[in-house]
Amino acid sequence: PFAFAFDIDGVLIRGDNALSSAKRALSIVGGDNEFGVYIPYILLTNGGGESESTRCHKLSQQLGVKIDPEQYIQAHTVLKSVVHQYADLPVLVLGGQGDTLRKVAEGYGFKQVYNTLDVLAWNSSIWPFHSLTTEERTSVKITDFSKVCIAAIFVFHDPRDWALDIQVMCDAIRSGGVVGGPCILGHTRKSVDLIFCNPDLIWKSDFERPRMGQGSFKEAFQAVFKSLTGAPHPHTQFGKPTKATFEFAGKVLRNRVLGKSFSESYMVGDNPESDIAGANAAHWKSILVRTGVYDPGQGPPRHYPTHEVEDVEQAVRWALEQEFRP
C-alpha cells in the first residue's frame, strides 16, 4: 500500500472555500477510482491557531468528507511530543485569538500557560500602544508576572500583534524569564527556550498575493533581538520542512495503516520551501501543485518535486498511475 499527505491552504482550501479539485481528489482516495481501493491519507499543514477537533469539524464541512483529528497534523500538533519537558513549568504561548491557544496548550498537557495579553493586563505600560478590549479582558489570566519565571516561549501560530509579542519576548528572554526583571548578560542569564512551529515566510489566502506567515514574524523578532544583544536567540524550529515534523507525520501515517508497512508516501503541496523540501529530505515522493503559493511565472522552484501538476486531483491520479501502472 501507499499513502498521501496533503497540505491544506493552496491545495485543498483557499480562504474559506474548498477547491473543486480537492473534493474530487478526496473522493478518489476514498475509493471512487478504477482500481476500487481506499488510499490512506493525512492532512499535514503549517496552519493552526485552534484545536485539532475544531479545525477538523470545519474541514469536514468544507470538503464534504469526514476528517478525523487522528489524521490531521497542524503546525503545533507536534508539540504533543515535547510537552513532558515543560508540563509543570510556566510557558508563554503566542499566536491565535484571545485565549484559544491557551486552551489548546492545556489540552496537550501544559499546566501553566500564559500569553502576552495576560502580561499586558498585569502592567499596561509593557506596551502602551495596545489597549485591551472588553473581550480580551475577559480572556486574560490575572497573574503577578514579577513572581513568574517563564521557562519557554512557544509560537504556536501567527501572532496578531507583532509589536506587543516581540516586546514581551525580548523582556522575558533578556531577564532570564521574569518579565520586567533586570536585564542579565547573555552568558550568565538562565536560558528561556524558544520554539517556533511554522517557518513559512508566506502562505496563500484568498487574497491575490501571498501573505506573511509565522516565518516572517520569526525574522522580525530575531532582527530586533540581534540589534539589542548582538546575536539572535537560539531557537527550535518545528513545522514543514523540518525533520521532526516529517518524522511525526510518518508515525501518524503508520497508525493510519494500522502499523503495516507501505511502499511510498506522497506529499502533495503548493510550497516548494516547505512541502517539497521536507518531503524530499524525508525521501517521500513530492508533488507540487499550482493552486497556491508556487507561481511558475516567477521561475523554477528552489526545491524540485518528483512531479508537478496543475491541482490536487491531477496529483492523486498521477500517483495512482505510478503505483498501479508503473
C-alpha positions as CSV (number, residue, x, y, z in Angstrom):
1,P,0.0,0.0,0.0
2,F,0.9,3.7,-0.3
3,A,-0.3,6.8,1.4
4,F,-0.8,10.5,0.9
5,A,-0.1,13.6,3.0
6,F,-2.0,16.6,1.7
7,D,-1.2,20.2,2.6
8,I,-4.4,22.3,3.1
9,D,-4.1,26.0,2.2
10,G,-3.5,26.4,-1.5
11,V,-4.0,22.6,-2.1
12,L,-7.4,21.7,-0.7
13,I,-8.7,25.1,0.6
14,R,-8.3,28.7,-0.5
15,G,-9.5,31.1,2.2
16,D,-12.8,29.7,3.4
17,N,-13.6,27.8,0.3
18,A,-12.7,24.2,-0.8
19,L,-11.2,23.9,-4.3
20,S,-13.3,21.8,-6.6
21,S,-10.3,19.7,-7.4
22,A,-10.0,18.9,-3.7
23,K,-13.4,17.3,-3.4
24,R,-12.8,15.1,-6.5
25,A,-9.3,14.1,-5.2
26,L,-10.6,13.1,-1.8
27,S,-13.4,11.1,-3.5
28,I,-10.8,9.3,-5.5
29,V,-8.6,8.4,-2.5
30,G,-11.8,7.3,-0.7
31,G,-12.3,4.5,-3.1
32,D,-14.0,6.1,-6.1
33,N,-11.3,5.1,-8.6
34,E,-11.0,2.4,-11.3
35,F,-8.9,0.2,-9.0
36,G,-11.6,0.2,-6.3
37,V,-9.0,0.9,-3.5
38,Y,-9.0,3.2,-0.5
39,I,-5.7,5.0,-0.1
40,P,-4.9,6.1,3.5
41,Y,-4.1,9.8,3.9
42,I,-3.4,12.5,6.4
43,L,-3.5,16.3,6.2
44,L,-0.2,18.0,7.1
45,T,-0.4,21.8,7.4
46,N,1.7,24.6,8.8
47,G,-1.6,26.3,9.7
48,G,-3.1,26.2,13.2
49,G,-4.5,28.5,15.8
50,E,-7.3,26.3,17.1
51,S,-7.7,22.8,18.4
52,E,-7.4,19.8,16.1
53,S,-11.0,18.8,16.7
54,T,-12.4,22.3,15.9
55,R,-10.4,22.5,12.7
56,C,-11.4,19.0,11.6
57,H,-15.1,19.9,12.1
58,K,-14.7,22.9,9.8
59,L,-12.7,21.0,7.2
60,S,-15.3,18.2,7.2
61,Q,-18.0,20.7,6.3
62,Q,-15.9,22.5,3.7
63,L,-14.6,19.4,2.0
64,G,-17.8,17.2,2.4
65,V,-15.7,14.4,3.8
66,K,-15.3,13.4,7.5
67,I,-11.8,14.4,8.7
68,D,-10.7,12.8,11.9
69,P,-8.3,14.5,14.3
70,E,-6.2,11.4,14.2
71,Q,-5.4,12.1,10.6
72,Y,-4.8,15.8,11.0
73,I,-1.4,17.4,11.8
74,Q,-1.2,21.2,12.2
75,A,1.9,23.2,13.0
76,H,1.7,22.9,16.7
77,T,0.4,19.3,16.9
78,V,4.0,18.1,17.1
79,L,4.3,19.8,20.5
80,K,2.5,16.9,22.0
81,S,5.8,15.1,21.6
82,V,7.7,17.5,23.9
83,V,5.1,18.5,26.4
84,H,6.6,16.2,29.0
85,Q,9.6,18.5,29.2
86,Y,7.5,21.6,30.2
87,A,4.3,20.2,31.6
88,D,4.8,21.7,35.1
89,L,6.7,24.8,34.1
90,P,5.4,28.3,33.2
91,V,5.3,28.8,29.5
92,L,4.3,31.7,27.2
93,V,2.2,30.8,24.2
94,L,1.9,33.2,21.3
95,G,-0.5,33.4,18.4
96,G,-4.2,33.0,17.7
97,Q,-7.2,34.9,19.0
98,G,-7.7,35.6,22.7
99,D,-7.0,32.6,24.9
100,T,-7.9,30.0,22.3
101,L,-4.3,28.7,22.2
102,R,-4.0,28.6,26.0
103,K,-6.9,26.1,25.9
104,V,-5.2,24.1,23.1
105,A,-1.9,24.0,25.1
106,E,-3.7,22.9,28.2
107,G,-5.3,20.2,26.2
108,Y,-1.9,19.0,25.2
109,G,-0.9,18.8,28.8
110,F,0.8,22.1,29.6
111,K,-0.3,23.2,33.1
112,Q,1.0,26.8,33.4
113,V,0.1,28.6,30.2
114,Y,0.3,32.3,29.8
115,N,0.0,34.7,26.8
116,T,1.0,38.3,26.1
117,L,-2.5,39.6,26.8
118,D,-2.1,38.3,30.4
119,V,1.2,40.2,30.6
120,L,-0.4,43.4,29.3
121,A,-3.3,43.1,31.8
122,W,-0.7,42.8,34.6
123,N,1.0,46.0,33.5
124,S,-0.3,48.1,30.7
125,S,2.9,50.1,30.4
126,I,4.5,46.9,29.0
127,W,3.2,48.1,25.6
128,P,1.2,51.3,25.9
129,F,0.0,51.2,22.3
130,H,-2.4,48.3,22.8
131,S,-5.5,48.9,24.9
132,L,-7.2,45.6,25.9
133,T,-10.7,45.3,24.5
134,T,-13.6,44.1,26.7
135,E,-13.4,40.7,25.1
136,E,-9.7,40.5,25.6
137,R,-10.0,41.4,29.3
138,T,-12.5,38.5,29.8
139,S,-9.9,36.1,28.4
140,V,-6.9,37.0,30.5
141,K,-5.4,35.1,33.4
142,I,-4.7,37.6,36.2
143,T,-1.1,37.0,37.3
144,D,1.7,38.8,39.0
145,F,4.5,38.3,36.4
146,S,7.1,39.6,38.8
147,K,6.8,36.2,40.6
148,V,6.7,34.0,37.4
149,C,9.8,32.7,35.7
150,I,8.9,31.8,32.1
151,A,10.8,28.6,31.1
152,A,9.9,28.6,27.4
153,I,8.2,30.6,24.7
154,F,6.1,28.7,22.2
155,V,5.0,30.5,19.0
156,F,2.0,28.2,18.2
157,H,0.5,30.3,15.5
158,D,0.8,33.6,13.6
159,P,0.9,36.4,16.3
160,R,-1.8,39.1,15.9
161,D,0.1,41.9,17.5
162,W,3.8,41.6,16.4
163,A,5.0,44.6,18.4
164,L,3.4,43.5,21.7
165,D,4.7,40.0,21.3
166,I,8.2,40.9,20.3
167,Q,8.4,43.3,23.2
168,V,7.3,40.7,25.8
169,M,9.6,38.1,24.2
170,C,12.6,40.4,24.5
171,D,11.7,41.3,28.1
172,A,11.3,37.7,29.2
173,I,14.4,36.4,27.5
174,R,16.8,39.2,28.4
175,S,15.8,38.9,32.1
176,G,16.1,35.2,32.3
177,G,12.4,34.5,32.3
178,V,11.0,37.2,34.6
179,V,9.1,39.9,32.6
180,G,10.2,43.3,34.0
181,G,13.2,41.8,35.8
182,P,16.7,43.3,35.5
183,C,18.5,42.7,32.2
184,I,21.1,39.9,32.6
185,L,24.1,39.4,30.4
186,G,23.8,36.6,27.9
187,H,26.4,34.3,29.4
188,T,25.0,34.5,32.9
189,R,21.3,34.5,32.4
190,K,19.0,31.5,32.6
191,S,18.1,30.4,29.1
192,V,14.5,30.7,28.0
193,D,13.7,28.1,25.4
194,L,12.2,29.5,22.2
195,I,10.2,27.2,19.9
196,F,8.6,28.2,16.6
197,C,6.0,25.9,15.0
198,N,5.9,27.2,11.4
199,P,8.9,28.5,9.3
200,D,6.7,29.7,6.3
201,L,7.6,33.2,5.3
202,I,4.4,33.4,3.2
203,W,1.2,31.5,2.7
204,K,-1.7,31.6,0.3
205,S,-5.1,33.0,1.4
206,D,-7.9,34.1,-0.9
207,F,-6.0,37.4,-1.5
208,E,-4.4,37.8,-4.9
209,R,-0.8,37.7,-3.5
210,P,0.7,35.5,-0.7
211,R,0.5,36.8,2.9
212,M,3.3,37.0,5.5
213,G,3.4,34.0,7.8
214,Q,5.0,33.0,11.1
215,G,8.4,32.7,9.4
216,S,8.2,36.5,8.8
217,F,7.4,37.1,12.4
218,K,10.5,35.0,13.4
219,E,12.7,37.1,11.1
220,A,11.3,40.3,12.6
221,F,11.8,39.1,16.2
222,Q,15.4,37.8,15.6
223,A,16.3,41.1,13.8
224,V,15.2,43.1,16.8
225,F,16.8,40.8,19.3
226,K,20.1,40.8,17.5
227,S,20.0,44.6,17.3
228,L,19.5,44.7,21.1
229,T,22.0,42.0,22.1
230,G,24.4,41.4,19.2
231,A,23.2,37.9,18.3
232,P,19.9,36.1,17.5
233,H,18.4,34.0,20.2
234,P,18.8,30.2,19.8
235,H,15.6,28.5,18.9
236,T,14.0,25.2,18.0
237,Q,12.0,25.0,14.7
238,F,9.1,22.7,14.0
239,G,6.7,22.6,11.1
240,K,7.3,21.7,7.4
241,P,10.0,21.2,6.2
242,T,11.7,20.2,9.4
243,K,12.8,16.6,10.0
244,A,11.0,16.5,13.4
245,T,7.6,17.3,11.8
246,F,8.0,14.8,8.9
247,E,9.1,12.1,11.4
248,F,6.0,12.8,13.4
249,A,3.9,12.7,10.3
250,G,5.4,9.3,9.4
251,K,4.3,7.9,12.7
252,V,0.8,9.2,12.2
253,L,0.7,7.7,8.7
254,R,1.8,4.3,10.1
255,N,-1.0,4.5,12.6
256,R,-3.5,5.1,9.7
257,V,-2.4,1.8,8.1
258,L,-2.5,0.0,11.4
259,G,1.2,-0.3,11.7
260,K,1.6,-2.0,8.3
261,S,4.5,-1.0,6.1
262,F,3.7,1.0,3.0
263,S,5.7,1.3,-0.2
264,E,5.5,5.0,-0.7
265,S,4.5,8.3,0.9
266,Y,3.3,11.1,-1.5
267,M,3.4,14.7,-0.2
268,V,1.1,17.0,-2.2
269,G,1.8,20.7,-1.6
270,D,1.9,24.2,-3.0
271,N,5.0,25.5,-1.3
272,P,8.4,24.3,-2.6
273,E,10.2,25.7,0.5
274,S,8.1,23.6,3.0
275,D,6.1,20.9,1.3
276,I,8.6,19.9,-1.4
277,A,11.8,20.5,0.6
278,G,10.6,18.5,3.6
279,A,9.2,15.6,1.5
280,N,12.4,15.3,-0.5
281,A,14.6,15.3,2.7
282,A,12.3,12.6,4.2
283,H,12.7,10.5,1.0
284,W,9.0,10.8,0.2
285,K,7.7,11.4,-3.3
286,S,6.7,15.1,-3.7
287,I,4.1,16.6,-6.0
288,L,3.9,20.3,-6.5
289,V,0.6,21.9,-7.4
290,R,0.0,25.4,-9.0
291,T,-3.1,26.4,-7.0
292,G,-1.3,28.1,-4.1
293,V,2.0,29.8,-3.2
294,Y,4.0,28.4,-6.1
295,D,3.8,30.6,-9.2
296,P,5.6,29.1,-12.3
297,G,5.6,32.5,-13.8
298,Q,8.2,33.6,-11.2
299,G,10.7,31.0,-12.3
300,P,11.5,27.4,-11.3
301,P,11.2,26.3,-7.7
302,R,14.3,26.2,-5.5
303,H,13.4,22.6,-4.5
304,Y,12.3,20.4,-7.4
305,P,9.4,18.0,-6.8
306,T,9.2,14.5,-8.1
307,H,6.3,15.7,-10.3
308,E,4.5,19.0,-11.0
309,V,0.8,19.2,-11.8
310,E,-2.0,21.8,-12.0
311,D,-4.0,20.7,-9.0
312,V,-4.5,18.1,-6.3
313,E,-6.8,15.9,-8.4
314,Q,-4.1,15.6,-11.0
315,A,-1.6,14.8,-8.3
316,V,-3.8,11.9,-7.0
317,R,-4.4,10.5,-10.5
318,W,-0.7,10.6,-11.3
319,A,0.2,8.8,-8.1
320,L,-2.3,6.1,-8.8
321,E,-0.8,5.6,-12.2
322,Q,2.7,5.3,-10.7
323,E,1.5,2.7,-8.2
324,F,-0.8,0.6,-10.3
325,R,0.7,1.1,-13.8
326,P,4.4,1.6,-13.2
